[in-house]
């Protein structure tokens, strides 16, 4: 069983790679400043790969997978509203549709007409909400990594309140800094590398308290079942050692969408940090399916 341990700091080499190959950028939208990181260049048909992070993370978490994908496509990873330097959403208790609206504004501003949309954890709620409505003409394929269904189903009212109370209590007791020092091991497999622990920590340290509170509300308000079936092809993957969104629950979400499910070996919840090569291969295959009609591996 994992216990809380102090996560190390990332190496200078990793930070240099982030700054040189996946630098932060920003664009003005109707909802305010929206920040993102970018790698690669548009392919022949212009289909981009757009990456949405989870509740305790940020755009930088996709660094190693994005660098591997850069030769294939334009890769965009956003800092969700209220994360990094991105403007927060107006509602104190936003829904997934509010995040989807900002995503729509960002993709409009960046001139992205077609994309493979990838969500991780909380980002899967944003991704499915977007593909279900505003983005159904723009999203060519939807990839859900370690998806969460959310707690918005009325049948989960008791669980919803417990999740909200637990997350807010942790935030109040230890703060962002305390979470970043002690929680990274919970996001990874049973024997994580120092590099993976450090990268979870670095991204978690950059959370904004108010933005994180908004994300907690969205997690509690949303129900992924509202966005199924999807109007685009969907695939679901998760780590075989994920203790946050456990494999059985991820398989159930795949069944809800009538989508294939794939297990990522030796990976916990933050599969894109722990196994960037495997995740990049999944996304390369999804991009090929979206652009050439090839069957995903």
TORKE-304872 format. One line per 2 residues: number of its first residue (from 1); their letters; for each residue x, y, z of N, C-alpha, C. Coordinates in Angstrom, 3 decimals. Layout:
NUM> a> X/Y/Z/X/Y/Z/X/Y/Z | ...
# end
This chain:
1> xx> 0.850/-1.206/0.000/0.000/0.000/0.000/0.877/1.244/0.000 | 0.500/2.222/-0.810/1.263/3.453/-0.869/1.017/4.305/0.373
3> xx> 2.040/4.974/0.836/1.905/5.950/1.902/2.406/7.281/1.388 | 2.001/8.369/2.069/2.447/9.687/1.652/3.949/9.813/1.842
5> xx> 4.651/10.193/0.814/6.085/10.451/0.881/6.350/11.782/0.203 | 7.431/12.423/0.604/7.747/13.711/0.021/8.256/13.516/-1.400
7> xx> 7.595/14.135/-2.349/7.997/14.009/-3.750/9.222/14.869/-4.009 | 10.134/14.413/-4.862/11.333/15.195/-5.177/11.021/16.347/-6.120
9> xx> 12.007/17.188/-6.334/11.906/18.283/-7.299/12.278/17.757/-8.683 | 11.721/18.334/-9.751/12.103/17.906/-11.104/13.529/18.313/-11.437
11> xx> 14.105/17.613/-12.390/15.483/17.888/-12.775/15.566/19.152/-13.627 | 16.735/19.806/-13.637/16.919/20.963/-14.519/16.710/20.600/-15.985
13> xx> 17.043/19.361/-16.360/16.881/18.928/-17.747/15.405/18.906/-18.148 | 14.550/18.455/-17.227/13.118/18.423/-17.523/12.567/19.839/-17.683
15> xx> 12.978/20.732/-16.805/12.498/22.112/-16.894/13.017/22.797/-18.154 | 14.226/22.478/-18.562/14.766/23.038/-19.802/13.983/22.517/-21.006
17> xx> 13.644/21.229/-20.983/12.841/20.655/-22.061/11.479/21.332/-22.130 | 10.883/21.593/-20.978/9.584/22.275/-20.937/9.687/23.654/-21.578
19> xx> 10.707/24.402/-21.205/10.832/25.772/-21.698/11.220/25.838/-23.171 | 11.974/24.853/-23.634/12.456/24.906/-25.014/11.518/24.240/-26.010
21> xx> 10.790/23.210/-25.578/9.973/22.440/-26.515/8.476/22.537/-26.258 | 8.081/23.118/-25.106/6.654/23.112/-24.753/6.338/24.364/-23.930
23> xx> 6.750/25.490/-24.449/6.655/26.749/-23.714/5.214/27.215/-23.567 | 4.973/27.964/-22.503/3.638/28.515/-22.258/3.338/29.654/-23.227
25> xx> 2.113/29.672/-23.718/1.613/30.745/-24.564/0.244/31.157/-24.040 | -0.304/32.210/-24.588/-1.644/32.627/-24.179/-2.378/33.254/-25.346
27> xx> -3.699/33.240/-25.236/-4.555/33.846/-26.241/-5.714/34.512/-25.516 | -6.197/35.606/-26.082/-7.328/36.302/-25.485/-8.624/35.709/-26.016
29> xx> -9.530/35.350/-25.115/-10.847/34.856/-25.505/-11.920/35.747/-24.892 | -13.155/35.501/-25.267/-14.260/36.276/-24.692/-14.355/36.076/-23.189
31> xx> -13.874/34.937/-22.704/-13.917/34.657/-21.272/-12.689/35.134/-20.520 | -11.702/35.678/-21.240/-10.481/36.146/-20.587/-9.260/35.471/-21.168
33> xx> -8.126/35.718/-20.541/-6.867/35.131/-21.004/-6.903/33.619/-20.827 | -6.516/32.909/-21.875/-6.465/31.450/-21.822/-5.048/31.013/-22.173
35> xx> -4.406/30.287/-21.254/-3.027/29.842/-21.445/-2.983/28.395/-21.918 | -1.921/28.100/-22.649/-1.744/26.755/-23.195/-0.274/26.544/-23.499
37> xx> 0.095/25.314/-23.765/1.431/24.970/-24.235/1.295/24.289/-25.586 | 2.310/24.444/-26.418/2.206/23.958/-27.792/3.501/23.323/-28.246
39> xx> 3.358/22.232/-28.998/4.502/21.573/-29.630/4.091/21.149/-31.026 | 5.083/20.899/-31.891/4.798/20.380/-33.226/4.275/21.425/-34.182
41> xx> 3.904/20.957/-35.369/3.364/21.808/-36.419/2.184/21.091/-37.064 | 1.291/21.825/-37.720/0.139/21.176/-38.344/0.555/20.124/-39.362
43> xx> -0.149/18.990/-39.353/0.084/17.959/-40.346/-0.589/18.307/-41.662 | -0.601/17.361/-42.563/-1.121/17.610/-43.912/-2.564/18.072/-43.900
45> xx> -3.385/17.474/-43.040/-4.804/17.856/-43.044/-5.157/18.798/-41.896 | -4.156/19.181/-41.095/-4.373/20.168/-40.040/-5.019/19.652/-38.779
47> xx> -5.232/18.352/-38.670/-5.864/17.811/-37.459/-4.897/17.898/-36.286 | -5.269/18.656/-35.273/-4.428/18.845/-34.093/-4.756/17.782/-33.042
49> xx> -3.879/17.682/-32.059/-4.132/16.869/-30.867/-4.262/17.838/-29.705 | -5.412/17.835/-29.041/-5.710/18.786/-27.974/-5.845/18.016/-26.660
51> xx> -5.096/18.452/-25.651/-4.932/17.716/-24.404/-5.507/18.493/-23.221 | -6.386/17.844/-22.451/-7.026/18.457/-21.293/-6.614/17.701/-20.032
53> xx> -5.982/18.389/-19.099/-5.438/17.759/-17.890/-6.507/17.500/-16.828 | -6.080/16.859/-15.746/-6.966/16.522/-14.649/-7.012/17.583/-13.564
55> xx> -7.708/17.273/-12.473/-8.019/18.268/-11.445/-6.794/18.743/-10.676 | -5.797/17.891/-10.486/-4.631/18.274/-9.703/-3.402/18.506/-10.542
57> xx> -3.573/18.985/-11.760/-2.461/19.028/-12.695/-2.481/20.302/-13.527 | -1.844/20.249/-14.696/-1.786/21.410/-15.566/-1.252/21.030/-16.925
59> xx> -1.137/22.003/-17.793/-0.703/21.747/-19.167/0.666/21.086/-19.227 | 1.560/21.477/-18.326/2.907/20.937/-18.339/2.979/19.443/-18.109
61> xx> 1.938/18.873/-17.516/1.947/17.431/-17.229/2.084/16.589/-18.487 | 1.705/17.149/-19.639/1.738/16.415/-20.900/3.098/16.502/-21.590
63> xx> 4.080/17.137/-20.979/5.354/17.438/-21.630/5.937/16.270/-22.417 | 6.199/15.172/-21.764/6.950/14.087/-22.407/6.143/13.420/-23.513
65> xx> 4.839/13.279/-23.326/4.006/12.724/-24.399/3.925/13.705/-25.565 | 3.791/15.001/-25.267/3.664/16.006/-26.327/4.920/16.081/-27.183
67> xx> 6.078/16.010/-26.552/7.331/16.054/-27.316/7.420/14.866/-28.271 | 6.950/13.706/-27.818/6.974/12.520/-28.682/5.973/12.641/-29.834
69> xx> 4.903/13.406/-29.640/3.875/13.564/-30.667/4.173/14.706/-31.643 | 5.165/15.530/-31.313/5.384/16.767/-32.068/5.709/16.536/-33.533
71> xx> 6.301/15.402/-33.864/6.635/15.143/-35.267/5.408/14.808/-36.096 | 4.306/14.449/-35.437/3.103/14.012/-36.146/2.087/15.128/-36.343
73> xx> 1.944/16.019/-35.364/0.827/16.967/-35.407/1.119/18.195/-34.562 | 0.272/19.178/-34.698/0.257/20.304/-33.779/-0.391/19.817/-32.487
75> xx> 0.297/19.996/-31.373/-0.167/19.504/-30.080/-0.418/20.697/-29.169 | -1.626/20.793/-28.652/-2.039/21.888/-27.778/-2.491/21.301/-26.445
77> xx> -1.909/21.777/-25.341/-2.354/21.380/-24.002/-2.741/22.640/-23.246 | -3.968/22.712/-22.803/-4.377/23.932/-22.121/-4.166/23.843/-20.620
79> xx> -4.005/25.011/-19.991/-4.218/25.160/-18.559/-5.683/25.541/-18.427 | -6.478/24.648/-17.870/-7.920/24.894/-17.776/-8.202/26.223/-17.085
81> xx> -9.365/26.802/-17.312/-9.727/28.033/-16.610/-9.498/27.908/-15.100 | -8.804/28.910/-14.531/-8.487/28.851/-13.111/-7.226/28.073/-12.802
83> xx> -6.527/27.606/-13.827/-5.263/26.889/-13.656/-4.150/27.704/-14.298 | -2.953/27.641/-13.701/-1.840/28.414/-14.236/-2.221/29.884/-14.300
85> xx> -2.022/30.489/-15.447/-2.365/31.899/-15.640/-3.648/32.098/-16.438 | -4.440/31.033/-16.578/-5.709/31.142/-17.301/-6.773/31.793/-16.424
87> xx> -7.563/32.679/-17.021/-8.632/33.349/-16.281/-9.641/32.335/-15.766 | -10.110/32.557/-14.556/-11.134/31.690/-13.982/-12.460/31.883/-14.698
89> xx> -13.329/30.909/-14.530/-14.688/31.022/-15.035/-15.501/31.942/-14.127 | -16.574/32.517/-14.662/-17.394/33.436/-13.871/-18.186/32.734/-12.775
91> xx> -18.828/31.576/-13.049/-19.618/30.944/-11.988/-18.738/30.375/-10.878 | -19.181/30.508/-9.633/-18.447/29.907/-8.516/-18.545/28.390/-8.563
93> xx> -19.663/27.907/-9.110/-19.886/26.464/-9.193/-20.180/26.093/-10.648 | -19.139/26.049/-11.485/-19.350/25.831/-12.915/-19.686/24.384/-13.240
95> xx> -20.278/24.191/-14.409/-20.508/22.858/-14.945/-19.489/22.539/-16.019 | -19.497/21.316/-16.480/-18.577/20.921/-17.547/-18.789/21.762/-18.798
97> xx> -20.027/22.190/-19.016/-20.329/22.999/-20.201/-19.636/24.355/-20.162 | -19.403/24.887/-18.952/-18.690/26.167/-18.841/-17.239/26.021/-19.296
99> xx> -16.606/24.924/-18.922/-15.242/24.664/-19.383/-15.245/24.405/-20.894 | -16.270/23.698/-21.375/-16.365/23.423/-22.813/-16.502/24.715/-23.619
101> xx> -17.223/25.680/-23.078/-17.376/26.966/-23.763/-16.033/27.674/-23.906 | -15.225/27.667/-22.833/-13.901/28.292/-22.925/-13.006/27.532/-23.903
103> xx> -13.097/26.213/-23.898/-12.316/25.426/-24.853/-12.687/25.808/-26.275 | -13.970/25.970/-26.528/-14.440/26.360/-27.855/-13.847/27.707/-28.257
105> xx> -13.842/28.644/-27.325/-13.279/29.967/-27.593/-11.783/29.880/-27.890 | -11.069/29.052/-27.134/-9.633/28.922/-27.357/-9.332/28.310/-28.716
107> xx> -10.033/27.252/-29.077/-9.780/26.601/-30.361/-10.145/27.518/-31.524 | -11.207/28.301/-31.362/-11.533/29.321/-32.374/-10.376/30.298/-32.532
109> xx> -9.861/30.789/-31.397/-8.799/31.792/-31.436/-7.514/31.231/-32.039 | -7.275/29.938/-31.866/-6.056/29.311/-32.384/-6.232/28.792/-33.805
111> xx> -7.421/28.919/-34.348/-7.654/28.485/-35.715/-7.636/26.980/-35.897 | -7.975/26.239/-34.862/-8.011/24.775/-34.953/-9.407/24.350/-35.384
113> xx> -9.494/23.827/-36.586/-10.792/23.455/-37.146/-11.143/21.993/-36.909 | -10.128/21.154/-36.660/-10.371/19.722/-36.484/-9.328/19.181/-35.507
115> xx> -9.745/18.289/-34.619/-8.790/17.793/-33.634/-9.163/16.413/-33.116 | -8.150/15.735/-32.589/-8.347/14.600/-31.695/-8.341/15.200/-30.298
117> xx> -9.429/15.043/-29.572/-9.562/15.647/-28.249/-9.287/14.591/-27.190 | -8.357/14.901/-26.297/-7.890/13.949/-25.292/-8.132/14.533/-23.906
119> xx> -8.844/13.811/-23.081/-9.045/14.240/-21.708/-8.432/13.248/-20.744 | -7.868/13.763/-19.642/-7.388/12.909/-18.562/-8.179/13.237/-17.299
121> xx> -8.743/12.218/-16.673/-9.432/12.355/-15.394/-10.527/13.429/-15.468 | -10.433/14.505/-14.679/-11.458/15.551/-14.746/-11.585/16.115/-16.152
123> xx> -10.482/16.144/-16.893/-10.521/16.634/-18.264/-11.416/15.818/-19.171 | -11.714/14.569/-18.798/-12.614/13.766/-19.628/-14.045/14.280/-19.547
125> xx> -14.425/14.882/-18.430/-15.760/15.481/-18.336/-15.859/16.699/-19.258 | -14.816/17.511/-19.282/-14.788/18.668/-20.175/-14.803/18.213/-21.630
127> xx> -14.000/17.184/-21.925/-13.884/16.701/-23.304/-15.196/16.121/-23.809 | -15.859/15.306/-23.000/-17.118/14.694/-23.450/-18.221/15.738/-23.567
129> xx> -18.225/16.711/-22.668/-19.217/17.786/-22.765/-19.010/18.579/-24.056 | -17.752/18.832/-24.395/-17.466/19.605/-25.608/-17.836/18.829/-26.866
131> xx> -17.438/17.569/-26.932/-17.727/16.763/-28.128/-19.221/16.524/-28.291 | -19.950/16.530/-27.200/-21.393/16.263/-27.244/-22.172/17.409/-27.889
133> xx> -21.642/18.628/-27.780/-22.420/19.788/-28.226/-21.584/20.728/-29.095 | -20.905/21.677/-28.485/-20.205/22.713/-29.246/-19.166/22.152/-30.202
135> xx> -18.505/21.067/-29.821/-17.391/20.574/-30.616/-17.691/19.405/-31.519 | -18.958/19.064/-31.698/-19.253/17.833/-32.449/-18.859/17.920/-33.915
137> xx> -18.715/19.129/-34.459/-18.227/19.273/-35.833/-16.708/19.413/-35.900 | -16.077/19.655/-34.763/-14.637/19.905/-34.718/-13.850/18.684/-34.240
139> xx> -14.431/17.907/-33.349/-13.729/16.763/-32.767/-13.868/15.556/-33.688 | -12.734/15.068/-34.161/-12.738/13.901/-35.046/-12.720/12.600/-34.263
141> xx> -12.118/12.636/-33.085/-12.024/11.436/-32.253/-11.811/11.879/-30.811 | -12.361/11.116/-29.873/-12.308/11.446/-28.458/-11.562/10.329/-27.731
143> xx> -10.489/10.700/-27.018/-9.706/9.733/-26.261/-9.830/10.083/-24.776 | -10.311/9.142/-23.987/-10.519/9.347/-22.557/-9.498/8.518/-21.788
145> xx> -8.635/9.190/-21.044/-7.611/8.535/-20.233/-8.002/8.626/-18.764 | -8.088/7.493/-18.092/-8.457/7.449/-16.670/-9.692/8.305/-16.401
147> xx> -10.793/8.033/-17.114/-11.956/8.924/-17.007/-12.671/8.829/-15.662 | -13.300/9.927/-15.294/-14.167/9.962/-14.128/-15.576/10.273/-14.591
149> xx> -16.559/9.605/-14.002/-17.946/9.865/-14.379/-18.477/11.142/-13.753 | -17.892/11.566/-12.616/-18.436/12.698/-11.883/-19.488/12.238/-10.897
151> xx> -19.998/13.179/-10.087/-20.925/12.827/-9.012/-22.248/13.563/-9.138 | -22.594/13.990/-10.366/-23.802/14.775/-10.563/-25.092/13.981/-10.647
153> xx> -24.992/12.666/-10.746/-26.203/11.842/-10.764/-26.923/11.966/-9.421 | -28.228/12.274/-9.406/-28.943/12.425/-8.135/-28.806/11.222/-7.206
155> xx> -28.601/10.040/-7.777/-28.444/8.842/-6.953/-27.147/8.873/-6.150 | -26.218/9.764/-6.539/-24.929/9.852/-5.863/-24.850/11.072/-4.942
157> xx> -25.990/11.598/-4.537/-26.005/12.836/-3.746/-25.185/12.718/-2.463 | -25.302/11.606/-1.775/-24.548/11.424/-0.533/-23.050/11.351/-0.817
159> xx> -22.686/10.605/-1.848/-21.282/10.496/-2.223/-20.753/11.838/-2.715 | -21.581/12.592/-3.422/-21.187/13.912/-3.908/-20.762/14.805/-2.753
161> xx> -21.563/14.842/-1.714/-21.245/15.698/-0.572/-19.998/15.224/0.158 | -19.796/13.909/0.223/-18.605/13.378/0.885/-17.342/13.753/0.116
163> xx> -17.399/13.660/-1.212/-16.245/14.007/-2.043/-15.938/15.493/-1.917 | -16.966/16.323/-2.007/-16.759/17.768/-1.889/-16.128/18.103/-0.538
165> xx> -16.683/17.543/0.540/-16.192/17.849/1.883/-14.754/17.380/2.072 | -14.427/16.189/1.565/-13.076/15.655/1.736/-12.052/16.493/1.006
167> xx> -12.353/16.869/-0.223/-11.390/17.660/-1.004/-11.217/19.060/-0.418 | -12.297/19.677/-0.001/-12.193/21.017/0.577/-11.489/20.967/1.929
169> xx> -11.719/19.923/2.693/-11.046/19.778/3.980/-9.537/19.620/3.788 | -9.141/18.793/2.824/-7.712/18.620/2.540/-7.086/19.931/2.110
171> xx> -7.784/20.664/1.264/-7.272/21.955/0.791/-7.081/22.913/1.965 | -8.048/22.934/2.881/-7.967/23.831/4.027/-6.859/23.420/4.990
173> xx> -6.680/22.132/5.176/-5.736/21.646/6.188/-4.283/21.723/5.732 | -4.003/21.356/4.499/-2.602/21.295/4.060/-2.273/22.272/2.950
175> xx> -3.286/22.793/2.263/-3.060/23.741/1.187/-2.469/23.094/-0.050 | -2.309/23.894/-1.098/-1.751/23.398/-2.359/-0.337/22.859/-2.143
177> xx> 0.484/23.585/-1.393/1.868/23.170/-1.186/1.942/21.814/-0.489 | 1.110/21.601/0.510/1.107/20.328/1.218/0.637/19.189/0.347
179> xx> -0.384/19.434/-0.456/-0.859/18.418/-1.391/0.245/18.024/-2.365 | 0.958/19.024/-2.876/1.982/18.765/-3.880/3.161/17.983/-3.308
181> xx> 3.447/18.178/-2.041/4.568/17.457/-1.436/4.231/16.004/-1.127 | 2.979/15.743/-0.737/2.677/14.421/-0.184/1.750/13.549/-1.019
183> xx> 1.039/14.099/-1.988/0.036/13.316/-2.713/0.501/12.667/-4.021 | 1.626/13.077/-4.610/1.982/12.513/-5.917/2.012/10.996/-5.985
185> xx> 2.447/10.315/-4.919/2.513/8.851/-4.973/1.138/8.231/-5.198 | 0.079/8.886/-4.742/-1.276/8.363/-4.940/-1.674/8.372/-6.414
187> xx> -0.986/9.185/-7.206/-1.330/9.340/-8.616/-0.614/8.349/-9.518 | 0.310/7.547/-8.927/1.192/6.725/-9.737/1.090/5.260/-9.322
189> xx> 1.887/4.420/-9.951/1.864/2.990/-9.676/2.555/2.687/-8.349 | 2.637/1.413/-8.027/3.171/1.019/-6.721/4.656/1.302/-6.566
191> xx> 5.393/1.387/-7.661/6.835/1.682/-7.601/7.174/2.774/-8.608 | 6.742/4.003/-8.330/6.948/5.089/-9.305/8.399/5.546/-9.352
193> xx> 8.776/6.087/-10.489/10.116/6.654/-10.634/10.171/8.019/-9.957 | 11.384/8.418/-9.588/11.566/9.741/-8.997/11.147/10.829/-9.979
195> xx> 11.415/10.608/-11.274/11.052/11.597/-12.294/9.541/11.800/-12.355 | 8.780/10.693/-12.309/7.324/10.806/-12.363/6.787/11.495/-11.117
197> xx> 7.306/11.140/-9.947/6.883/11.794/-8.707/7.149/13.297/-8.769 | 8.327/13.643/-9.261/8.697/15.057/-9.336/7.789/15.822/-10.288
199> xx> 7.389/15.186/-11.396/6.598/15.911/-12.386/5.148/16.066/-11.935 | 4.634/15.078/-11.215/3.314/15.263/-10.601/3.378/16.422/-9.616
201> xx> 4.422/16.444/-8.792/4.561/17.511/-7.795/4.635/18.885/-8.447 | 5.495/19.038/-9.461/5.696/20.341/-10.084/4.387/20.908/-10.613
203> xx> 3.606/20.071/-11.269/2.329/20.528/-11.815/1.316/20.830/-10.722 | 1.298/20.026/-9.668/0.346/20.259/-8.580/0.677/21.523/-7.802
205> xx> 1.962/21.849/-7.691/2.371/23.053/-6.968/1.810/24.318/-7.601 | 1.456/24.255/-8.860/1.018/25.441/-9.583/-0.495/25.627/-9.606
207> xx> -1.188/24.844/-8.826/-2.637/25.017/-8.738/-2.984/26.350/-8.105 | -4.082/26.928/-8.554/-4.650/28.135/-7.966/-5.795/27.710/-7.060
209> xx> -5.796/28.181/-5.829/-6.783/27.710/-4.850/-8.211/27.936/-5.334 | -8.500/29.128/-5.844/-9.858/29.421/-6.299/-10.226/28.589/-7.525
211> xx> -9.276/28.422/-8.455/-9.536/27.598/-9.633/-9.760/26.145/-9.266 | -9.001/25.656/-8.281/-9.157/24.282/-7.813/-10.530/24.095/-7.164
213> xx> -10.984/25.084/-6.410/-12.330/25.007/-5.805/-13.406/24.917/-6.891 | -13.254/25.701/-7.942/-14.212/25.620/-9.047/-14.220/24.226/-9.664
215> xx> -13.020/23.650/-9.832/-12.923/22.317/-10.427/-13.570/21.259/-9.531 | -13.433/21.404/-8.219/-14.109/20.489/-7.295/-15.619/20.555/-7.507
217> xx> -16.135/21.766/-7.653/-17.577/21.920/-7.875/-17.999/21.255/-9.183 | -17.189/21.432/-10.234/-17.540/20.798/-11.508/-17.541/19.288/-11.381
219> xx> -16.529/18.728/-10.706/-16.478/17.283/-10.490/-17.742/16.790/-9.796 | -18.193/17.548/-8.826/-19.375/17.144/-8.068/-20.678/17.384/-8.834
221> xx> -20.699/18.367/-9.728/-21.914/18.705/-10.474/-22.146/17.839/-11.703 | -21.079/17.356/-12.307/-21.171/16.737/-13.637/-21.489/15.248/-13.564
223> xx> -22.126/14.759/-14.621/-22.386/13.330/-14.792/-22.094/12.988/-16.247 | -21.062/12.192/-16.475/-20.656/11.883/-17.841/-21.751/11.196/-18.644
225> xx> -22.666/10.534/-17.963/-23.754/9.860/-18.676/-24.580/10.837/-19.501 | -24.558/12.120/-19.128/-25.304/13.137/-19.882/-24.727/13.348/-21.273
227> xx> -23.479/12.906/-21.490/-22.808/13.143/-22.763/-22.650/11.869/-23.589 | -23.323/10.825/-23.184/-23.291/9.558/-23.923/-24.678/9.272/-24.493
229> xx> -24.715/8.714/-25.720/-23.583/8.381/-26.577/-22.971/9.628/-27.192 | -21.725/9.508/-27.600/-21.023/10.634/-28.225/-21.252/10.624/-29.727
231> xx> -21.244/11.797/-30.369/-21.434/11.864/-31.819/-20.170/11.559/-32.615 | -19.077/11.215/-31.911/-17.789/10.935/-32.560/-17.238/9.624/-31.998
233> xx> -16.284/8.991/-32.695/-15.665/7.780/-32.150/-14.951/8.066/-30.831 | -15.072/7.126/-29.900/-14.501/7.266/-28.558/-13.644/6.047/-28.256
235> xx> -12.560/6.247/-27.531/-11.797/5.140/-26.975/-11.379/5.500/-25.558 | -11.251/4.477/-24.713/-10.971/4.671/-23.287/-9.746/3.849/-22.904
237> xx> -8.856/4.447/-22.108/-7.653/3.768/-21.630/-7.407/4.176/-20.182 | -6.793/3.275/-19.424/-6.381/3.633/-18.068/-5.242/2.747/-17.621
239> xx> -4.524/3.199/-16.585/-3.428/2.431/-16.041/-3.916/1.197/-15.316 | -3.157/0.122/-15.414/-3.575/-1.118/-14.757/-3.425/-1.055/-13.244
241> xx> -2.729/-0.006/-12.724/-2.594/0.176/-11.281/-3.244/1.475/-10.809 | -4.220/1.941/-11.548/-4.916/3.178/-11.189/-5.801/2.916/-9.975
243> xx> -5.522/3.601/-8.873/-6.338/3.451/-7.663/-7.286/4.627/-7.462 | -7.287/5.578/-8.399/-8.174/6.748/-8.319/-9.424/6.498/-9.156
245> xx> -9.257/6.324/-10.449/-10.356/5.880/-11.319/-10.013/4.435/-11.699 | -10.463/3.518/-10.892/-10.014/2.131/-11.002/-10.416/1.521/-12.350
247> xx> -9.640/0.539/-12.839/-9.909/-0.031/-14.158/-11.347/-0.493/-14.363 | -11.963/-1.081/-13.353/-13.343/-1.554/-13.515/-14.280/-0.404/-13.842
249> xx> -14.080/0.747/-13.202/-14.935/1.905/-13.479/-14.653/2.486/-14.856 | -13.389/2.441/-15.266/-13.047/2.932/-16.609/-13.652/2.032/-17.683
251> xx> -13.654/0.736/-17.442/-14.296/-0.191/-18.386/-15.796/0.095/-18.465 | -16.400/0.405/-17.330/-17.833/0.708/-17.326/-18.130/1.958/-18.142
253> xx> -17.252/2.956/-18.081/-17.435/4.157/-18.896/-17.284/3.813/-20.371 | -16.310/2.963/-20.707/-16.159/2.525/-22.094/-17.442/1.848/-22.579
255> xx> -18.021/1.013/-21.753/-19.267/0.331/-22.124/-20.397/1.332/-22.307 | -20.424/2.370/-21.478/-21.464/3.398/-21.578/-21.417/4.099/-22.937
257> xx> -20.192/4.262/-23.474/-20.026/4.907/-24.775/-19.976/3.905/-25.924 | -20.041/2.615/-25.610/-19.877/1.612/-26.658/-18.508/1.689/-27.276
259> xx> -17.487/1.968/-26.444/-16.130/2.245/-26.912/-15.172/1.142/-26.487 | -14.080/0.950/-27.237/-13.060/-0.004/-26.812/-12.320/0.509/-25.591
261> xx> -11.843/-0.446/-24.783/-11.075/-0.106/-23.580/-9.689/-0.733/-23.677 | -8.660/0.013/-23.303/-7.297/-0.495/-23.294/-6.630/-0.245/-21.960
263> xx> -5.867/-1.219/-21.488/-5.129/-1.104/-20.233/-3.685/-0.714/-20.518 | -3.161/0.228/-19.757/-1.776/0.683/-19.889/-0.957/0.026/-18.787
265> xx> 0.008/-0.783/-19.153/0.753/-1.576/-18.187/1.653/-0.724/-17.301 | 1.736/-1.120/-16.046/2.616/-0.501/-15.051/2.388/1.014/-14.997
267> xx> 1.139/1.392/-14.832/0.788/2.812/-14.766/-0.311/3.020/-13.746 | -0.194/4.104/-13.003/-1.243/4.516/-12.094/-2.176/5.508/-12.764
269> xx> -2.743/6.395/-11.961/-3.745/7.324/-12.481/-3.146/8.304/-13.483 | -1.989/8.875/-13.166/-1.353/9.844/-14.065/-0.560/9.100/-15.134
271> xx> -1.279/8.362/-15.966/-0.639/7.469/-16.937/0.212/8.223/-17.941 | -0.183/9.441/-18.302/0.572/10.203/-19.295/1.895/10.726/-18.738
273> xx> 1.998/10.830/-17.423/3.258/11.204/-16.787/4.129/9.970/-16.578 | 3.518/8.895/-16.121/4.291/7.692/-15.795/4.691/6.884/-17.022
275> xx> 3.815/6.848/-18.039/4.095/6.069/-19.251/3.860/6.923/-20.488 | 4.645/8.008/-20.647/4.399/8.901/-21.782/4.580/8.224/-23.131
277> xx> 5.487/7.239/-23.208/5.692/6.541/-24.485/4.436/5.777/-24.880 | 3.852/5.078/-23.916/2.641/4.299/-24.201/1.476/5.217/-24.559
279> xx> 1.328/6.318/-23.834/0.236/7.253/-24.125/0.444/7.916/-25.476 | 1.678/8.286/-25.800/1.954/8.876/-27.112/1.613/7.894/-28.226
281> xx> 1.914/6.614/-28.031/1.579/5.610/-29.048/0.074/5.499/-29.231 | -0.680/5.553/-28.123/-2.144/5.523/-28.196/-2.653/6.728/-28.994
283> xx> -2.093/7.897/-28.719/-2.571/9.119/-29.380/-2.125/9.186/-30.838 | -0.952/8.651/-31.146/-0.538/8.552/-32.550/-1.517/7.686/-33.330
285> xx> -1.912/6.576/-32.725/-2.861/5.676/-33.380/-4.221/6.344/-33.554 | -4.673/7.064/-32.530/-5.956/7.775/-32.627/-5.903/8.868/-33.687
287> xx> -4.762/9.555/-33.772/-4.603/10.590/-34.796/-4.622/9.985/-36.186 | -3.956/8.837/-36.352/-3.966/8.170/-37.648/-5.379/7.729/-38.028
289> xx> -6.138/7.245/-37.045/-7.516/6.845/-37.309/-8.356/8.033/-37.733 | -8.103/9.179/-37.115/-8.879/10.380/-37.425/-8.533/10.955/-38.797
291> xx> -7.263/10.793/-39.202/-6.822/11.439/-40.429/-6.801/10.544/-41.649 | -6.642/9.237/-41.433/-6.540/8.321/-42.582/-7.588/7.218/-42.574
293> xx> -8.314/7.113/-41.478/-9.288/6.037/-41.366/-8.690/4.715/-40.946 | -7.391/4.737/-40.539/-6.735/3.511/-40.091/-7.392/2.989/-38.830
295> xx> -7.338/1.692/-38.621/-7.894/1.091/-37.406/-6.921/1.305/-36.271 | -7.372/1.890/-35.132/-6.466/2.113/-34.000/-5.889/0.788/-33.518
297> x> -4.625/0.871/-33.048/-3.987/-0.327/-32.509/-4.583/-0.666/-31.154
# end
